[in-house]
Each structure stands twice: as C-alpha cells, then as structure tokens.
Amino acid sequence: MDIFEKIKNNRGPLGQHAKSVHGYFTFPKLEGEIGNRMIFRGKEKLIWSLNNYLGLANHPEVRRVDAEASAQYGLAAPMGARMMSGNSSAHEQLERELSAFVKREDTFLLNYGYQGIISAIDALLDRHDVVIYDSESHACIIDGVRLHQGKRYTFMHNDIDNLEKQLKRAQNILDDTTGGILVITEGVFGMSGDQGKLKEIIELKKKYNFRLLIDDAHGFGTMGPTGAGTDEHQGVQEGVDIYFSTFAKSMASIGAFISGSEQLMEYLRYNMRSQIFAKALPMPLVIGGLKRLELLRTESSLRDKLWTIVNALQNGLRERGFNLGKTNTAVTPIFLSGTLGEATNLIMDLRENYDIFCSIVVYPVIPRGQIMLRLIPTAAHTMEDVQHTLDSFSEVAAKLAEKKYEYASVLEV
Ligand SMILES: Cc1ncc(COP(=O)(O)O)c(C=O)c1O
C-alpha cells in the first residue's frame, strides 16, 4: 500500500474534520497585540484561550528587552548546540537564576518543553528501569515514555492507591534486575485544572524507592507564595527530585527548563539528545527570559491580578450553577452535556454573537457526550471581561438546555 494512498482515506481523529473547521475551530488566526482583546476574522473578540497567565507577553519591559536583544544579537547567536559551540554566559545566568528561584542546585535550559521532557525521560531511563505515570499526563510525557524500552505502568489519574499498586508491581519485577523507578506526574493538569497529589505521592517514598519528576507547565508563575510552582504551593519542593516547566505559558516565550541536583543536571547536560543534537536557544529568548523571570519574581502584583480574575470568574460561574470539575488552579474548564454538533454551534454563537473566543475540548480528550470549554484567565483580563463572560455563559447555557443548538452543525458526527 502506498502510504500517501492510506492517508487519503485515514486523515486522523482531528484531520478528518479539517475541511470544515480549518481557520475557525482549528488554526484560527488571532491578530493584533497579545492581550485580552484580539482580532479574529476582522472583528475584536474577548480572548480566553492564551496561557499568558501573568500578562507578560505584552509587558512594556519585556517588549523593550526582546527588541533590544534582537537588535544586538539577531536570532542566529549562538550558533551550534550548547555542548559544541552554542554556550553563552546569558544561558548560564538564566540557569543559575532559575535554580535559585525554584530552590534546586542546578538547572538545564531546554529548547522546547515538549522535546525536552521526552529527551529527559529517554536519558534518565534504561531498559532495566520502570516508569510509572499519571493516566492524564500531557502528550510530551506519554511520548517520552514511549521511548522507554523497559516496563511502563500507568496509574489512574491522581489515584494514590492505584499508584501504590503500580509501585508494588514495579518493585516485584525490579528485585531481579538493577533498575530503579521513576514516577511522573504534573503540577497542574492543563485540561481539568486539578493539581497532582504531590504530597501524597511523596509520602509513598517512605515505603518505596523511587524518584519523582513533575511537569509544572501550568504551575510555574501561577502557583505558590512566590510563584515558584505547584510544589512550592503544596510545601513539598524537597520531595520533587526533578522539576520541569516550559517558558510557553507564564513566561510567554519559547523554551523550557529542568531543575534538580547538580549531579543529575550534569548527567542531563551530557546525555540529553534533544540538546546535544540541536542548536541552542537564541540569545533574544535567553535575555528576554531573564527579564521575564525578574518580573515573575518581583512583580507579585501580576500574580495577585491573575488570581483576582481567576476567583471572580470561577466563583461567578459556580454561583450560576456551572460545573467546573475539580479545578483549584487558574485553568478553568466548564463541563456541559451535549453532542459535538451542539458544542460547535454553542462556540460559534459565543464567538459571533457575544464576541467571546474560548477553546473547546471534545471526545476523545474527555468522555463522549460531554462538552468541555476551557477558559484561561490572565492578569491581562479585566473585571468587565469577567462580567460580560458570566452574563454570556448564562445565556448560552440556557439555550443549550432548551436544545436551541440542535440545528445542523459543521461538525456533525
Ligand atoms: C503540561 C505541558 N507540558 C509540556 C508542554 C510543552 O511545552 P512547549 O510548548 O515548551 O513545547 C505543554 C504545552 O506547551 C504542556 O501543557
């Protein structure tokens, strides 16, 4: 079979809808300055889809430093991988500052979070080891685990008894080998907004010998008294052996980092294939990263503003009877019951008639028959934005209950 013939008929779970949804539900173009209001198809919309938690994307200081660093260095410098010819004092300074902030001995910068965590899992484990990970882990964790040649077990999402069961299984097969156990979970789960039960997981270290890696993409900058992350929020930084986050969310940039002991970071620097065989982060991203980290650390008013908006939005939605699931973070899911067709009609109504742009999540990411809308509040939003959203959601939820979205949809399945 010609593989091009095959993909003509099997376009993938999302790709099968590409013709009818491209440019609207998928690959939409949000234009203008990044913020609470942007232009979608020529008209201003209130945007709840960007992980720009602290509003740093368009902070004047960030924009100035990004521009100056780009003018000074361009995007080429430094050339080559860090190990060969692409190291710089700025890269090392950002690593030192991140280490101090997340209270770890050392840090290694990564070009992208997705590739970075895959490569970190790959570098850490050999075929004798067992990896155990939360069933709702982000794709980058799942793809990293796929590279692992030894045993891999999943534990049911945030189910500590089930994790213990997997730890027992792992320990039983490890008795005959020289392997160890790596447990992986997230600080904040980016879809449902609940937190990984880090404290309870770390408690299990008293009975089982394992190391813990967390992906805190949504927690870094938003959680904890200083914004250092979900492990700081839960008071368990010492129990998290490997801390990972991306620059793609609170830091509003590109890149990522991984932090832990000095020995571990030296090992990763010399063994992570995503960094050894790829060009280093460009200078403007690193210098811009230093400025973002400084603001994230020193401007606690940005985090206060974020949480004012989060609380107003989530309390308002809950008071109106919406089901927000288990979120106890900034991530704001809204669960509704309905078909995929109704969900797409509801979203179009919100976009076209209420000028609200938010993301929709459907099966297979969540169970069939459920609709999940996901809103990301940020420090760039206003209380007027929240009020307009609450009023609009009350109206569309009433229409959904009255079956007003049952007309034919672009996405009928
Ligand atoms: C939980 C989680 N991990 C990792 C990533 C990947 O990070 P990056 O965008 O830097 O590749 C994301 C998305 O950005 C994420 O949500």
The ligand as an SDF file (V2000), in Angstrom:
LIG
                    3D

 16 16  0  0  0  0  0  0  0  0999 V2000
    1.8410   20.1350   30.5410 C   0  0  0  0  0  0  0  0  0  0  0  0
    2.6730   20.5820   29.3710 C   0  0  0  0  0  0  0  0  0  0  0  0
    3.9150   20.0920   29.2290 N   0  0  0  0  0  0  0  0  0  0  0  0
    4.6910   20.4480   28.1980 C   0  0  0  0  0  0  0  0  0  0  0  0
    4.2530   21.3180   27.2310 C   0  0  0  0  0  0  0  0  0  0  0  0
    5.1370   21.6040   26.0470 C   0  0  0  0  0  0  0  0  0  0  0  0
    5.8540   22.7660   26.2010 O   0  0  0  0  0  0  0  0  0  0  0  0
    6.4370   23.5540   24.9270 P   0  0  0  0  0  0  0  0  0  0  0  0
    5.3200   24.3440   24.3520 O   0  0  0  0  0  0  0  0  0  0  0  0
    7.5370   24.3920   25.5150 O   0  0  0  0  0  0  0  0  0  0  0  0
    6.9750   22.5340   23.9660 O   0  0  0  0  0  0  0  0  0  0  0  0
    2.9690   21.8630   27.3380 C   0  0  0  0  0  0  0  0  0  0  0  0
    2.4560   22.8270   26.3340 C   0  0  0  0  0  0  0  0  0  0  0  0
    3.0130   23.8120   25.9850 O   0  0  0  0  0  0  0  0  0  0  0  0
    2.1600   21.4900   28.4420 C   0  0  0  0  0  0  0  0  0  0  0  0
    0.9200   21.9740   28.5950 O   0  0  0  0  0  0  0  0  0  0  0  0
  1  2  1  0
  2  3  1  0
  2 15  2  0
  3  4  2  0
  4  5  1  0
  5  6  1  0
  5 12  2  0
  6  7  1  0
  7  8  1  0
  8  9  2  0
  8 10  1  0
  8 11  1  0
 12 13  1  0
 12 15  1  0
 13 14  2  0
 15 16  1  0
M  END
$$$$
